[in-house]
Amino acid sequence: MNVLSLFDGMSCGRIALDRAGIQVNKYYASELDKYAITVAQANWPETIQLGDVTKWREWDIDWSSIDLLIGGSPCQGFSFAGKQLAFDDPRSKLFFVYSDILTHIDNERDKAGKTEVKFLLENVKMKKEYLEIISDYLGVKPVFINSALVSAQNRQRYYWANWDFEQPEDKGITWGDIREYNAPDCHYYTEIGLSWIKRHSERTGKKLRVWGDDEKCQMLEASMFKNYSGQRFFGVNDTNGLRYISLLECERAQTVPDNYTNHVSNTQRYKMLGNGWTVDVIAHIFTPLASSINLERAA
Ligand SMILES: C[S@@+](CC[C@H](N)C(=O)[O-])C[C@H]1O[C@@H](n2cnc3c(N)ncnc32)[C@H](O)[C@@H]1O
């Protein structure tokens, strides 16, 4: 099938298609971040990068040939962690670009006598009124999934798709299953970092949380790249003392293959892993789609 992935990041969608056993013919990606593109191309060199999604009318592609549209539009405007500007936030407005592209593909497929394009949209926890606007535009209701069911990470997201899928079964994966021992030195807090954490805790009452092996780890975030200050609540006990979550642990928390992002700086890796999808959630959502493709092929 031919896939168009908007806001593709480091191509977690492409890994998920592979894991679900869906054969990909052409994979078009729209992404701006050059580091995410570097990682995507290093792992999936055949990806066709299209650039800025807002320039979609200039793209030279056969729109009717797109069988699957996927993407998670930037979510800061919707997020409870953000300022709740919702559709006035220029980043959240990109949802409407997704919706325009979806309509355009369907019109082109209709002209070519083809069925509707399959689509998947992912987004963060948001107010009910925003959810309803998105659902009205897409014509389907979302399914709310916590990545904790298939990984060691708590990560709650909404998923809209025009095929049926259930909640994944709980795989019972915990922090102890993915954690590293003897992690590289660069992951340890410095003395300055530790004293900053201490002062910050005294001022705000927020303590560094050290995860137990039988717990889930907290949600990864794009801001983890901000050195010790951004990582202050990621506490891991390791051989040489307290450290923050390692890159390998971030990859495992997102069920991304080990060292998948090992093509750019640590800062950029943290950022894109915090922005990325939990691959096994997406692969789970794709599984019924893979079955229907196989049935069609057999008929
Ligand atoms: C939430 S992240 C999606 C990550 C992706 N799903 C993954 O698995 O890596 C949103 C992405 O949208 C990208 N983005 C923001 N504005 C864009 C634009 N105008 N065109 C294309 N991509 C854009 C950002 O660079 C970011 O990587």
The ligand as an ORCA input file, in Angstrom:
! r2SCAN-3c Opt
* xyz 0 1
  C       4.122     15.113     17.802
  S       5.444     15.118     16.663
  C       5.097     13.670     15.716
  C       6.134     12.594     15.855
  C       5.929     11.377     14.994
  N       4.588     10.823     15.080
  C       6.934     10.294     15.346
  O       6.534      9.171     15.548
  O       8.136     10.570     15.439
  C       4.942     16.381     15.549
  C       5.925     16.608     14.409
  O       5.364     17.565     13.507
  C       6.445     18.230     12.898
  N       5.944     19.461     12.242
  C       5.619     20.642     12.821
  N       5.203     21.514     11.891
  C       5.255     20.871     10.695
  C       4.967     21.259      9.350
  N       4.520     22.481      9.074
  N       5.152     20.342      8.369
  C       5.598     19.095      8.659
  N       5.895     18.668      9.915
  C       5.731     19.560     10.908
  C       7.404     18.490     14.051
  O       8.710     18.749     13.599
  C       7.270     17.173     14.845
  O       8.286     16.261     14.501
*
